[in-house]
Amino acid sequence: MKTPDAQRPRPGSDILRTALRRNTGAMIWGTVLMGLYQAGETAFPIALGLIVEHTMQDRSPGALAVSIGALAVIITTVSLSWRFGMRILQKANTTEAHRWRVRVADCGLEPVARDTGLKSGEVLTIATEDADQTADIIEVVPLLVSSLVAVLVAAVALGLADIRLGLLVIVGTALILSILSVMSRRIGSSTREQQARVARAGAKVADLITGLRPLHGFGGNHAAFRSYRKVSTEARQQAITVAGVNGVYAGTAAALNAALAAGVTLTAGWLAFDGRITVGELVMAVGLAQFIMEPLKLFSDMPKYVMMARASAERMALVLVAPPVATHGPERPAGGGLEIDCVRYGSLRALKFQVPAGEFVAVTAYQPRAAADLAAILAVQVPPHEYEGVVRVGGEELAALSIEAVREHMLVNPYDGEIFAGTLRTNIDPSGTSRSVDAAVEASMLTDVVALHREGLDHAVRDRGANLSGGQRQRLSLARALAADSDILVLHDPTTAVDAVTEQLVARNIAKLRRGRTTVVITSSPALLDAADRVLVLDDGVITAEDTHRNLLAGDAEYCLAVAR
């Protein structure tokens, strides 16, 4: 039982605090260096004012040389502090973005899916754009502090000349930040909506790419394109809205900053004309009024970037704090047997059968939906609490087993197994640890594909197996399942895209390679049914017949009609 604190979702603000906490050192050094940069920038007009005030009056070559040396020191300090400060901050920013990308990807690749309510394309956007924008907080805070340093130094310097100039800078800066802080909230809400719509458009693209072949097959590609165009148009309209809000924000910030600079300049001019400040102080004030535009611009941009980082962090929280679809126990299976005990789910009605360890059993379903439901349950895509009955693996209930142990012990290979960009070898043995690659290639009849290419198993495979035929992709997926050499192997329609002769050879090879280990094939292929030790007939959600393939052909007319080709 989890405590309330452990169950409390972590909002975006907590993610930002985590990012700030583990980059404290880099941010301190970055803040010091960027503060030094801003202080140096501020010191430049102050130094010019002092030169005018003292050096030019004395007309001393020595004083002039000292002044030039001081300006050189200031310029060098500004250059080096900016260079090294930004290097530290950008390195920390990039590293932090990498951490969050890996964390989001890790959540997506966990054995138990998370209940995020997001599509894969949306998760992809979160793992890239939102992770990058969240990490920007690492640069935002030091730049905010250094800009504040510059404004304070300028205010103090102007205040020493005349208290009214210093107060004008402080009050004007506070007023500008108050106005922009209110405006930044609109940016945050608009940005969140834009990110959500862009993510939905990305998810739609991912879905369309996945189903591109069948879409072309039945002529649905034009309707699919219209569907994507609608989603993309919504994202574009929201992006235009965000751009408009940002434009108003930037324009307002520039106008307010310019008004403050003009106010300082005019006030200094009036004080100089009135004889209350010297010519050198006037030069300093005019220079600071021009300089202060840059830190004020940085300072005024910070609320916007903070809101954008928070919006992205809140979207990442949708993935990172999402609860798992199912909670499994700590046990590990002890044997290779498989038992389905009165399972009710979808089209399955009190389904019950048992596969002893080491047996090769084929299940033929008269209704394709029943085959899909059975495969989903065995693949733990359906949480145990969502169906009635019990599934036992190695004598242990599925709900009591750790999901990692289930994945290690039982492999369910879907009929539409994904093919990844890489090589034939990396698709067959992703971990690079299998000792059965050659045997799996031979058993799946993938040898002809390997022999076609000079690189052999190192032949390049494009994303989703675009350079392979349907039958080649299916055999490659089967080879990967066989190379895993799991104690229990469940195959769902592994030979639907291969010719009859190859199917016969594959069926015999699977039976030979898997001898002594538990194998379940959900199929209507006569070759695989004939190779199995026993055939279970799944009709209307229950097992209605059980025998060898040949005995069922001889004595069951409905079975003969369903599987004979």
N, C-alpha and C positions, 0 to 999 in steps of 0.2 A: 504494500500500500504506500503510495507516494504521499509526501507531505504537501500541503497547499503551496508552499514556496517552490517545491520541485515541479508542481503542475502549472504554476503561473507562466503564461506565455511571455516570451522576452520581446518587448516592442523594439521599434527601430532605435529609440534613444539608448537602450541598453547595448545594442550592437555598436553604436557610435562610441559609447563609453569604453567598450572593450577595445575598439580600434585605437582610441586615444591612450588607454592605459598601457597597452603593450608596445607603444611607440613613444613612450615618455622621453626616453633618452635622446632619440633623434629629434623630437620636437623641441626639447630644451636647447640643444645645440643649434638647431635651425632658427629658433626664436632669438637666441643670443646673436647669431651672425646676421640675421635679417634685421634685428633691432640696431645692430652696429651699422648696417648699410643705411637704414633710414636716418639714424643719427648723423652719419657722415653726410648724407644728402642735405639734411637740415643745417649742418654746420657750414656748408658751402656758402650760402647767402649771408650767414652770420659773419663768416670770415671776410667776405667781400665788404660788408659794412664796416668792419673794424679796420680793414686796410684803407678804405676811404677816409674813415674817421681819424686815424692816427698816422699811417704811413705817408699818405699824400700831403698831409699837413706839414709833417716834419721834412719831407722830401729827402729822406736818408736812404742811400743805396743799401746800407746794411739792413735797415728795417724792411726795405722792399725785397731783399733776398730772403729774409726770414719769412716774409709773407708768402713768397712764391714757394718756398720749401713747405710751409704749412698747407698750402693748397695742394701740393703734390702728395703729401701724406694723406690728406682727406680723400683725394681722387683714388689713390692706391687702396685705401681702406674700403671705399665704396665698391671698387671693382672686385677685390678679392672676397669681401664678405658676401656679396651677392653670388659670386660664382660658387663658393663652397657651401653657402647656406642653401641655395636651391638644389645643389647636388645631393646634400643630405636629405632634404625634404622629398625630392622626387624619387630617390631610392626607397625611402620609407613608404611613400605613397604606392609605388609600383609593387613593392613586396607585400603590402597590406592588401592590395587589390588581388594579388595572386592568392593569398591565404583565403580570402572570402570566395573566390572562384572555386578553389579546391574544396572548400567546405560545402558550398552549394552542390557541386558535382558529387561529393561524397554522399550527401543526403539522397541525391537522385539515384545513386548506384547501390544503396544499402539493400540487403536481401529482402527486407520488408518495406514495401512501398509506404510513403507517407500520404496522409489524407490532406493534400494541399488544395484540391479543387482546381489545379492549374494544368494546362496541357504542356507537353514536352517543349513546344516552341516558346511558351511563356517562361518556363524554367531556364531555357537557354538564354533568353534576354536578361533574366535576373542574374545569371551566372557570369554575364559579360558586362553589359552596360551598367546595371545597377551596382555590381561589385566595384566597378571603376569609380562611379560617382560617390559611392559610400566612402571609399578610401581617400577621396579628395579632402575630407575633413582633416587629414594629416597636414595638408598644406594650408588649409583655411585658417586654423587657429594661430600658427606662428605668424602668418601674414597679417592677421587681425591685430595681434599684440604689437608687432613691429610698426604697423601703421599708427596704432595708438601712441606708441613711443614718439614717432615723428610729430604727431599733432601736439602732444604734450610739450616736447622740446620747443616747437615753434611757438606755442602759447606762452611758455615761460620766457623765451627770448623776447617776444613782443611785449610781454608784461613788464619786463625789466625796462624796456624803453618807455612804455606808457601802459598803465594798468588797463586802460580801456581797450587797447589792442588785444591784450591777452584774454580778457573777458569776452570780447567779440568772437575770438576763435573758439573758445570753450563752449559758449552758449550756442553759436552757430553750428558747431559739430553735433552737439546734443540734439538740436532741433532737426538737423538733417537725418540723423540716425533714427529718431522717433518716427519721422514720416516714412522713411524707407523700410523700417521694420514692419509697419502696417501693410505696406505694399508687398513685401516679400511673402506674406501669408497667402496672398492670391497666387503668387508664382508657385508656391509649394503645392497647393491644391490642383492647379492647372497641370503642373509637371507630373503629379501622381496619375492623373487621368490620362495624360499623353503616354506615359510609360505603360500603363495598362493596355491602351489601344494598340500601341506598337507591338507589345507582347502578343496580343491576340492575333494581329496580322502575321507575326512570325510563326505562331502556332498553326495558322491556316496554311501558310506556305509549306511547313513541315508535313502537314497532313496531305496536302496535294502532291508533294514529291513522293511520299510513300505510296500513294495510290495512283501514280501517273499511268502506269501500264494498264490497269483495268479501266481507268477513265478513258483512255484512247480506245480501248477495246469496244466499249458500248457507246462511244460518242458523247461522253459526259464532260469532256474537257472544257467545252465552251461555257456550260453552266457553272462548272467549278471556277473558271476564270472570272465570271461575273460575280460569283460569291466572294472571291478574294478581292476583287476591285471595290466592292462595297465596303469591306472591312478596312482596306487600305485607304479608301477615301475618308472614312471616319477618322483614321489616324492622322491623315494629312490635315484635315480641318482642325483637329485638336492641336496639331503642331503649329498651324498658323495662329491659332488663338494664343498659344504659349509664346510664340515669337512676338505677337502684338503686346502681350503683357510685359515681356522682357524689354521690348522697345520703349514702352512707356516708363518702365522702371529706370532704364539706362538714361533716357532723356531727362527724366525728373532729377536723377542723381547728378547728371552733368550740369543741369541748370542751377541746382542748389549749390553745388560746389563752386561754380563760376560766380554766383551771386555772393558767396562768402568771400572768395578771393577778391572780387571787385570791392566789396565792403571794406576789407582790410586795407586795400590799396588806397581807396578814397579817404578813409579815415586817417591813414598815415600821412597822405598828402595834405589834408586839412590841418593836422597837428604840426607838420613841418612848416606849412605856410604861416601858422600861428606862432611859430617859434618854440613850441613845446618839446619837439624832438629835433635832433641834429640832422645834418645831411647824411651822415654815415648811417644813422638809425633809419632814415627814410629809405636809403638803398637796401638796408637789411630787410625792412618791412615789405618793400616791393618785391624783393627776391623771394622772401618767405611766402608771400601771397601767391606768387607764381608756382613755387615748389609744392606748396601745400595741396595743390590740385591732385598730384599723384597719390599721396597717402590717403587723401579724402576719397578718391575714386576707389582705391583698394578697400578702404574702410567701408564705404557705402555698398560695395559689391558683396561683402561678406555675408550679410543676412540672406541674400539670394542663394549663395552657394551652400549655406548651412541648411536652408529649407530643401534644396535639391538633394543634398546628402541624406537628410532625414527621410525624405520621400523614398529614396532608393533603399535605405536601410529598412524601412517598414515593409517594402516589397520583399526584401530578402528574408525578413522575419516570417513571411507567409510560408516559406519553405523550411527554414531552420527550426521553427518551433511547432511545425505541423505534427500531430500525433501519428504514430504508426498505424497502418490499417489493422494490424493484428498484433497481439502480444503473445509471445510463445514462452514455453517453459525452458528449464535448463538441461533437461535430460538429453541423452544421446541414444540413437537406435542401436540395438545389440545384435540384430540378425538381418537377413536379406529378404524376409517375407513381407508381403503386402496384403492388407485386409481392408475391404470396404464393408462396413457394417450398417445396414439400414440407412443409407444416406438419402436425404431428400433435399434436392436443390434444383431450381429451374425445371428442366424436363425429366429429371431423375426422381423416381418414386420408390422409396425404400430399397434402393439398390444394394445388393449384398453379394459379394463373392470374395474368394481368397486365392492368393497366389503363393504357394510355398516357395521357400528359398531355392534358387537354382532352376526354377521352371520357366519355360518360354510359353507365354500365354498370349493369344490374340483375342481382341475384343472387336466384334463387328457390330456397329450400331446401324439399325435401319433408319434412324432419324439423325441427320448430321448435327442437330442441335444437342442431342444427348451426348454425342462423342465430344463436342466442344466443352460441355459442362463437366464431363468426367475429367478431361485433360486439365481444365482450369482448377479443379479441386486438387488434383494430384500435384500440380505445379505451385500450389499454395498461393494462387492468385485470388482465391476466395478465402477469406478468414474463416477459421473453424466455427466461430459464433454465428456465421451467416447461413449455415446449413444444419439440418438435423442429422443425427447419426454420428458415427465415429469412423475416422480413417486411422489405421494402425500401420506403422512402419517399423519393421523389426520387433513387433510385439508391443511397441509403445504407441500411445495415442499421439496423433500429430500435434494436438494443442499443447502437449507436455514436452515436446522436443524443441530445442533451440533451432531457430531457422537456419543458422549456419550448419548445424549438424545435418539437417534435412537436405540442404543443398549438396553437402559433401557425399551423403549416402545415396540420395535418389536424384537422378537427372531426368527431367521431362523436356524432351525436344519437340517444340511446336512444328506444325506443318509449314509455317511461314517463317522459319528461323532467319534472323537477320544476317546479312553478309557485310563485312566491314572493309573499308579501304585498308590495303596492306598487301600481303602476299597470300598464296594458298597455304603456306605453312603457318603464318600467324593467325589465319582463320581457323585452321584445324587445331592448333595448339597455342592459344593466346598466352598462356603462362610460360611456355617453353620448357615444361617439365614432363610432358607425357612421354612414355616409352613405347607407346602403341601407335605412333603416327603412321608408320609404314603399313602395319596390319590394318589400320582403319582405312587408309587410302585404298588398299586392295579390296577390303570387304565392301566398301561403298562403290566399287567400280569407278573410282576417280582416276585410275591409272591412265586412262586414255587422255584425260585433260592434262595430266602432268607430262605425259610423253609428247604432247603437241608442242610444248614450249621448251626452248633450249635451257631456260632457267630452272625448269622442273618445278619443285615445290616453292621456289623463290620467285615464281612468276607473279607479276603485279596484278592485284585485284582492285578494281575501282570501287568507289563508294556504292554500297548496296549491290555489289556484283554486277555493275552495268555492262561489263565486257564479258559476261558469262551468260549462257543460255539458261532457261528455266530449269531444265534437267540438271545442268552442271551446278547451279546454285543449290538445288535440293540435295545432290550427292555430296557437295561440300559441307552442307549443314549436317548431313548424316555422318560424314567422316569425323566432324568435330565431336558429335555425341558419342561415337564409338571410341574415339581417342581418349575421352575423359575416363573410360574404364570404371564407371561407378558400380556400386553393388547392385543397385536397382536402376534399370533404364526403361523409361517409358517413351515410346515413339508414337507420334500422331501423324498418320498418313505420310510416311517417309518416302514413298515412291510414286506419287501421283503424276509426276512430270517426266518419268522415264519410260522408255519403250518396254514391251512385254518381255523380250529376251533379257535385257539388262535387269529387269525386275526379278526374274527368276534367279539370276545369279546373285543379286543382292540379298534376296531372301535366304538362300542357302548359306551365303557368307555370314550373315548376321547370326543365324542359328549356330554356325560353327564357331564363330569368334566369341559368342556370348555363352557358350556351353558351360554349365555349372554356376551361372549367375542369373539372377532374376531379371527377366525381360518381359515387358508388356508392350504389345503393339496394338494401337487402336487403328483399325484399317478395314477396308473392304476388298483389299487386293487378294485374289486367289493364291498368288505365289506365297505371300506372307502367311496367309491362313493355313496353307498346306505345310509350311515349314514349322509351324507352331506345334508344341506338344498337345495343346488343348485350345479349343475355340469356345468363347462365350458369346452368345447372341444377346445383344441388348436391344430390346424392343419395347416401346412405350414406357421407357424409364426403368425397366427391371430386366433381369436375366431370365430369358424364356427357354433357352436351350443351352446344352453344354456337351461337347463331344469333340472328336477329331474332325478336321475339315472334310475328309473323305466320307466318314460315316454320316455327317450332316448332309452332304450332297446326295447321298444315297437314300436317306430316309426323311428329309425335310424339304418339301417342294417350295415352300416360301423362302427358305434359306438359299436353295438352288437358284431361284429366280432373282434374289437380291445380289448374289455375289458372282454368279457365273458370267463370263465375258465371252 
